[in-house]
Amino acid sequence: MDIYIKGHYQRSIYQNSNGYHIGLFKVSETNSPELTPFLDKTITFTGYFHELNDMDTYLFFGQMVDHPKYGTQFSVTNYERCKPEEKDAIVDFLTSGLFKGIGEKKAKTIVDRLGKDTLQIILEHPDNLILIPGITKNNIDTLHTKLKEYESSYETVLYLSNLGFSTKDSMLIYNYYKDQVKSVIEEDIYQLEYSIYELSFKKIDRIALKNGMKRDDIVRVRASILYIMEEVSNAYGHSYFYYDEVFNYLPRVLLVSISDEVYKKAMESLIVDLKVIQKEEKYYLHDMYDAECFIVKRFRLLAHKEEESFKNLEDKFKEMEQVFGISYNEEQKKAILESICKNFLIITGGPGTGKTTIMKGIIELYKEVHKLSYEKLAERVFLLAPTGRAAKRMSEATLMPASTIHRFLKWQKDTNKFQVNEYHKSKAEVIILDEASMVDTLLMASLLRGISANCKVIMVGDSYQLPSVGPGQVLHDLIASGKLPVVELKELYRQGKDSNILMLAYDVRNGVVEEDVFNREDDLTFIECRDDDVISNLMDVSSTFKDLSYKNFQVLAPMYKTRYGIDIINQQLQTIFNPKDKSKKELVVGEVIFREGDKVIELTNMPDENIYNGDIGIISQIITQPAKKITIDFDGNEVTFTAANFNKFRLAYAISIHKAQGSEFDVVLMPIVPGYKKMLYRKLVYTGITRSKKMLYLIGDKNALRQAVRNTSSDIRRTTIQDFLENGIK
């Protein structure tokens, strides 16, 4: 039995542009004994609605829930508007303000003449109102037009609900397409996916099939091609595909075989519609091709702009060295001076080459040559990084504000769009982008669209690290082209030369592993053991660091599953770093126990809360009654999660090497076992090693390490930025 409440909407407490409401509702009827105490009383409700007004009577279907902030409330899954039938209710409706020029007197006159069918007559036979005394032609037009608009919008939402869309999705679709909804769906229901971020191909495809779409319909084949290209691009990092490659994936998505003729027709229509770009044998999604072209054009333009010149630049550089008490080597000096004069520069180098120190020098010298105060400097120079942790490190090192790229571009979660874009550009004059290897093609293009074509761009990063999670390998391609200004830092700091960790990192980068680097100093230890003993050794070493700050100690592993995976390691390490304690509340979520004091990692971007994917915090409070919620302290920024959002974080005693990119820790432990299989490859191990500043423990099998160092297959991504820079855009 569907639980419902019937009654009248009172007012909204909160609502957003997608139709989500938190409001008050007065209950006049219900079919649930649990809700009878609320009869003739007002309760809080939540849900997605096309529109609500205080004239109509509504049926809300859903259930009672407990919310940590708003308390007991009715969560609405679907709703119906009850048309007014009694004469008094119709009069109230007509005088609600929806119909301009209709007062109580005119409304009563109309209802007295037309009776309980008044609204139906106005909709279907408006001319019947001409004979009613005091009703003008304008009154009739207003009544008919407004009632028709009111009726059609609700019918559209009902139409979408009947197709199988939830009320929330129906609202998103209606708000985007308005009165064009039916024509859009009848033409190509898959268009909804391209326009509305929240609607996935799988969801739309399921509804399309349910409503009679044939599995081999060319409309479905077109949508499946685009879905395959996007999914494979995200999985493997490619920016383009081959004709047969996409065709071979199709049966897995369509669950039916199609002829080459149907496939060819579908692909050609996508090319005509500019959803797919074909260049010789390469097939690109339009956005990816456009992004690669835009990146190439912008950086080529900046690289060829006339350089700035400054009097006494060398003298100012020497003064800066004296102020900082630093003596930069020739490579570092070149990087700083060229950053001041050139409009585009890449500074690349491995760990220990002083990239962070150079950024500080660039900022200070820029301030001096342009004679800026620190306040004015912050208005012109923006420090950016792909992750919140990398931005924080950047800020701490330079004593300047730094932010994530998403925050700088004002990313809107609901729409997955940036508010800073080609139409609303930032006024930044200089961008210094750290950890540039982590920036994917689409994000880099979005950043460049959001800044002026005259904005200086300085990219800093290590191209030997893991490439971006998203498609592309921008930093690698820009450097490999040889067509853009690059300063490569090769010389290690004095203290770096004595680091066995850095020696190992450079060996791994060069594809070799020298046995004598291990266990000769305290900073680098390899504990060789059988696979079955990896976890116990990991526990033994970890227990010696249980009093170290959570910010300074980290276990890194390549995979979440398997018996040596991150999930198992976290369960074990929790017993060391935060054992069960009567004074600490805990909550079981799925198979995981969360406990006050646990170290956790954020898995999504939540810009409104100023936390981002990869941020690490400590659970400061758990509440189990009346509603479950967990509060996490992200380095002084406390964020409360309700049960619906518990999937946005996980335990972080062990995290993936991908998640650790952009961070550094004093002590790092890395298990290396054959069981990690395909996740053992050179760039992954190199990135993990370089997360450690002072001590690194590798635990497991040296042959597995050698295998990883030899494995470079994961580096292969099909992209064309390098080709476009070398040979021109095709």
Secondary structure as UniProt FT lines:
FT   STRAND          4..15
FT   TURN            17..18
FT   STRAND          20..30
FT   HELIX           33..38
FT   TURN            39..40
FT   STRAND          42..48
FT   STRAND          57..67
FT   TURN            68..70
FT   STRAND          71..82
FT   HELIX           87..94
FT   TURN            100..101
FT   HELIX           104..114
FT   HELIX           115..117
FT   HELIX           118..124
FT   HELIX           126..131
FT   TURN            133..134
FT   HELIX           137..163
FT   HELIX           167..177
FT   HELIX           178..180
FT   HELIX           181..188
FT   TURN            189..190
FT   HELIX           191..195
FT   TURN            197..198
FT   HELIX           201..210
FT   TURN            211..212
FT   TURN            215..216
FT   HELIX           218..236
FT   HELIX           243..254
FT   HELIX           260..272
FT   TURN            273..274
FT   STRAND          276..279
FT   TURN            280..281
FT   STRAND          282..285
FT   HELIX           286..304
FT   TURN            311..312
FT   HELIX           313..324
FT   HELIX           330..341
FT   STRAND          344..349
FT   TURN            351..352
FT   HELIX           355..369
FT   TURN            370..371
FT   HELIX           374..380
FT   STRAND          381..385
FT   HELIX           388..398
FT   STRAND          402..404
FT   HELIX           405..408
FT   TURN            409..410
FT   STRAND          411..412
FT   TURN            413..416
FT   STRAND          417..418
FT   STRAND          430..433
FT   HELIX           436..438
FT   HELIX           441..449
FT   TURN            453..454
FT   STRAND          456..461
FT   TURN            463..464
FT   HELIX           474..481
FT   STRAND          486..489
FT   HELIX           494..497
FT   HELIX           500..509
FT   TURN            510..511
FT   HELIX           515..517
FT   TURN            522..523
FT   STRAND          524..528
FT   HELIX           531..533
FT   HELIX           534..543
FT   TURN            544..547
FT   TURN            550..552
FT   STRAND          553..557
FT   TURN            563..564
FT   HELIX           566..577
FT   TURN            582..583
FT   STRAND          586..589
FT   TURN            590..591
FT   STRAND          592..595
FT   TURN            596..597
FT   STRAND          599..602
FT   HELIX           607..609
FT   TURN            613..614
FT   STRAND          616..623
FT   STRAND          629..634
FT   TURN            635..636
FT   STRAND          637..642
FT   HELIX           643..648
FT   STRAND          649..651
FT   STRAND          654..656
FT   HELIX           657..660
FT   TURN            661..662
FT   STRAND          665..672
FT   HELIX           674..679
FT   HELIX           682..689
FT   TURN            690..691
FT   STRAND          692..700
FT   HELIX           702..710
FT   HELIX           713..715
FT   HELIX           721..727
//
